[in-house]
Each structure stands twice: as C-alpha cells, then as structure tokens.
Amino acid sequence: MLTHEKVVSFLKQNPALSLSVLEKEAQLPSSTLSKSLTGDRQLNSKHLAGLYPILVKYGFNEFTNPRAKIISVVNHKGGVGKTTTTLNLGKALSKLGYRVLLIDMDSQGNLSQSLGHDNPEKQVVQSLLKGEQLPICHIAENYDLAPSDLELAYADLELVQAVGGVNQLKNAIAPIRGQYDYIFIDCPPALNIFTNSALVASTGCLVTLQPEASALKGVNNLFDRITQVRDRINYELAIEGIVLTMVDSRLKVHRDMIDYIKGSLSNFKIFSTIIRQNVAIKESQIAQQDIFEYAAESNGAQDYFKLATELSSY
C-alpha cells in the first residue's frame, strides 16, 4: 500500500526525478510534492492513487519489492576484464542455481557478441530512449542477456538531454527485478552517461583491476564517481569489491602490484579469488562461448567458479 511516508522516502532517494513532471503526469496541483518533501503538506488518498502508477513507472516497484542484486562491473579503463568477468561470473552463478541476467551497456557490444548476438534486432537502447521493455535473450538455463551494439553509442546525447535520462535503465530493470537473483551490467571503459546510468540502477559495483601500473592510473576518479552517485542519487550503491584479473603470479611486477593494491586500497574489499591469465578465456570469447562451455577444466573456469562462490557467500 502506498503511503505518504513511502512517497516522501522514495522521492528523497531519487532527487533526479522532476517533481513538476511527476505532478503533471499524476494530475496533482503544482507544488504538491515539493510541499510534501518539506513537511508542509500531507498527501491524501486521492494524491496517492494518482501517484502510484506514475511512481511504478519510475522504479517504485524496485524500491518496495527488491529481489535481484544489481551489480555494475566497472572500470574507467578498457582491457581489464570487465566483459570477461560479467560473462563468466554470471555463468558461474547460474551454474550454482542462481537466476542471472547480463545487461550490455557498452556500445562496443563485446558482451553480446561473445554470446552470439552480433546484430540484435531489439536492444537496450530502445528501452533507454523509447521506454520499451528491456529485451531479454535466453542464453542458457538461468542465464539471460539484454544485448547492445554500436547503436547505443549514438544515444548518449539524447539520453543526457532526456528528462530523468540517467534513471531510464533503473526504470527498465524495475519490472523484471523480481525474476532474477543477480543482474550484472557490463559498463563501458568511460565515466559517461551509460556508466552513470548503470551506477544509478545498481545496488553494488564490482571493480575489475589488472595488477599493472597503467591500470591504476585514474582509479581514484572511478571511486570518486561511485561515491558521488551514492551520496547524491543512489543511497543503496555499495562497492562489492575489487577483483584482480589477468594475473600472472610468476611475474614479480604482478606480485609487487598486488601487494601495493592491497595496501593502498585496503579500505575496500579485495576478493581473495584472483583471475589468472588464461588463453582459453580469450579463445572462448572468439568462439562465442562462456569459459565453462569452451573449457570447463581450464584455470579460467576454476577461477570464475571460485569467485562466484565467494561473491554469493556474503
């Protein structure tokens, strides 16, 4: 049941929503919501009845009836294992019995291509700009994909200019959140509107980090962006942890960098599972398969299954 208190709480946690737009859509008198937020007005049953379907459209179902853990896989730098981790960690969790959805928010479409969806007819951009349902492609048992391709790249300006554009992904996920246990969002290698949208929609984020000096450059900017989104828009957002990827423990530089990362980023959780360098992982993506289909006994499969177990245990 929608109450005055629930509306006020929802609006405070979603400050990007335009109160005047909500009032117009719900046919409320001007300033009704702003006065409610300041405590100068109590919403009555007629107000609440008009507001309910509008708030649902903007994500209220997610707020009141959460289900899936929504995790953005992020890094400002390319080539550090974001897509590989989204793909294979998601599949590992599905093998553990969890229902998993992967969302491709990178216009390069590498995640979609790795799962055999090179030219999707329906894709995420249509949900972001046209309000259509999020397109779901069934890949395997408990394992689904919402695909994207280069068309997403041309949507950034339109999404920035749209009213509440940064909330559109969150709104698209809300109706289907109850169908999954985990939703992973593969983010682009940039702190742009697509990454911001993913962070706004998420309950947590997973940072993939290669133990190389170049991979650490600018990482503080990434954590600052996550903090800004959490403090200003999405109070639910938490850093799930840092996953070390493409690790070659035989290299002294990797061992030294891991020690440095654990020391300099000690205030964040760093997963004990590391993802080792493994040629089978690259080969599996060329073959458009996850690592478990391509090489179930490989180090890559072992590492991602171990990471899935670690992630799901807390």
N, C-alpha and C positions, 0 to 999 in steps of 0.2 A: 504493500500500500504506500502510495506517495504521500509524504507529509511535508509541511513547511520546513522542518529541520533538515530533511533529506535534500530538498531542493537547494537550500542555502549551502549545505555542505558540498554538494556536487558543484555548484557554481564557484565556490571558493577554490576548489581544487582544479577548476578548469577556467582560469582567468582569461584565456584567449578567446573564449566564446563571447560573441557580441550580445549584450543584454537587449539592445534595441531590436536586433534581428529575432531573438527568441520571443520577445514581446509581440512583435508583428506576426510571427508565424502562429503563436498561440492565441492571438487576438486579445491580448491584455492591454490595459491602459498604459500609456507611456510612463516610465519611471517606476512601474510596479516592482520590478526585480531589483533595481538599484536601492529602492527604499527598504525592500526586504533584507538585502545584504547589510544595510546599516542599522537594522532593527527598528526602523520607523514604520514598518507595515507587516502585517501578518497575512500570509496567503490563505485565502478561503477555499472551500471545496470547488467552487467554480473555476478559480485560478488553477488549482491543481489538476482538474480534469482536462483543461485546455493545454496545460504544460506537459502532461505525461507523454503523449505520443511524440511531442517535439523533442523532449529530453532523451527519449529512447533513440531517436534518430541520431542524436549527438553523443551516444555512448552510455546512456544511463543504465542500460541492461548490464553492461560490463561492470559498472560501479556497484550495482546492487546484487549481482549474481555471478561473481567471478568463478572461473573454472580453470582455464589453461594458464600456465605460467608463460608469459610472453617475453622472450629474450632476444634482444638485438645483438648480433655478432658484429663488433665494430673495431675499426682502426682507421686512422687518417691516412695510412699508407697502404699501397697495394702490394700484393705478393707476399703477404704474411699469414696466409692460411684461413682467411675469413670464410670464403666459399667452401673450401675443403672441409672446414670444421662444421659449418652449417649442414652440409650434405651428409657427412659421415657420423657426426654426433647425433643428428636427428635419426638416422637409420639405426644406430646402435640402441637408442632409446625405444624405437619401435620394436626392436628385437627383444627388449626387456618387457614388452607388453603395453607400453605407453602409446597413446594416440598422438601422432605428431603431424604438424603442418609446417612446411617451409614456405616462406614468402620471399620472393626475389625482388629486392628494392634497388638493385644495381642495373643501370641501363645497359651494361655490357652483356647482361643475361647469361653469365657463365654458369650460374647455378641451374637455370632452366636448360641450358644446352647440355650440361653434364647429366641431366636426367632425361634427355631425348626430346626436349621441347624447344626446338630451334626457332620456329616461327609460330608462336601461339596466336591463335585467332582471337581468343579472349585473354586479356592480361590485366595486371594490377592497375595500370594507368587509367583504365576505364572506370575503375572503382574510385580512384582518387579525383578524377575530373568530372565524371558524369553521374556519380552516386550509384553506379550499378553494383550488384552483388559481387563479392570477391570471387573470381573464377577459381575453381578447385579442380585440379587434375589428380586422379588417383594413380599413384605410382606403384605401391605395394601395400600389403596388409598393414594397417595403422600408420600409413606413410603417404602424405599428400603434398601437393605443390600448388602454389599460386604463382604463375610464371610472369616473366617480363622479358622485353628485348629492347632494342635501340629506340623504340617509340617513346619509352619512358624519358629518355634524355631531352626530348623536345617539350616536356611538360613542366619543367622546373619553374619557368617564369609565370606560367598560368597558375600553378599551384601556389606560388608565393603571393600572387595578387588576389587569389580567391579568398572570400571571407571564411575565416577558420580553416584555411587550407592545411595548416600543419596538423589539424585534428582529423583530417579525412581518412587516414589509414586507421586510426583508432576507431572511428565510426564504422569503417568497413569490417573490422575484425569483430566488433561487439556482438553482432547477431550469431556468429559461429563459435564464439569463445567456448561455449559450453560443450562443444563437440570434441574438444581436444584436451590433452594433458599438457602438451608443450607446443608452443608456436615459436619458431625461430625466424628471425628476419635477417636476411643477408644484406648488409649495408654496403654502399659504395665507398671507395677509398677517398672520401672527401667529407668535410663537415658542412654539407649543404642541406637544402630543404628536405631531401629524401632521408638523410641520416637524422635530421631533427624530427621528422615525422615518425620515424621508427622509434626514437627515444621517447617521444610523447606517448606512443601506443604501448610501450613496454612496461613490464614490472621489473625487469632487470636487464643488464647488458653484460656480455662476455667479451673481454678484450683479448684478441689473439696477438701474440708478440713473439717475434723471432729474436733469438739471442745474438743480435748484430747491432753494432753501434748506430748504423743508419736507421734501423727500425725504432730506436729510442728517440730519435730527433722529433721534437714536437709532441711527444706523448703527453706532456703536461697540458698542452692545449686541448687534447682529447678529454682528459679528465676534467678540465675546467668546463668544457662544453656539457659534459654529463651532469656536473654539479649545477650549472645554470638551469638546465632543463628540469632537474629535480626540484630546485628551490623555487622556480618561477612558474612551472606549468604542471609537472607530474610528480607529486609528492611520493608516489609509490616506487619510483625508479630507484633501483639499487644496483651496485656493481657486484655481479655474481662472482667475479674473479678474473684472474689473468691466466690464460692458457699459453704455455710456451710451445711453439710449433717449429717444425723443420730443424730439430735439434740433432746435432752430431756430437755426442759426448766424447768422441775421440779427439776432437779439436779443443786445444787449450783455450782458444779465444771464446768458444761457446761455454766451456765450464766457468771461465772467469766472468763472462757476461751474465750467466745465470746467478752467480754469487752477487754480482753488482745489482741485478734486478731485485733479488730477494732483499737486499739491504736498502736500496733506495725507494722501493715501493712496498715496504714492509707493512704499511697501513692498509694495504689491500690484500684480499685473499689471493694466493697464488696456488693453483691446483698442483697437487703432488704428482699427478699424471702429466708426463711430457709426451709430446707427439714427435717421434723420431723421424728423421729424414728417411723416406721410403719411396723408391722409384715406382713401386706398384700403385701408389696413390695417384701419381701423375698419369700413369698408364690407364687407370680405371676411369678417369675423367675423359680421356680421349676415347675410350670405349663406351662412354655414356652409361657408366655403371657406378654404383657406390662401391666402396672398398670391400664390403662383405660379399657382394655378388662376384666381384672380379677376383679377389684373392683373400679368401676367408681366413687363411692361416698366416697371412703376412703380418709384419710388425705394425703396419698401419691399422689393420683390423683389430689387432690386440690392443693397441693404444687407445683407439676411439671407444672400444667397448669398455675399457677400464675407466676412461673419462666419463662415459655415460653413467657407469655405476657410481662414481664419485659424486657427480653432479646430482643424481637422483637420491643420494643418501642424506641430503640435508635440506 
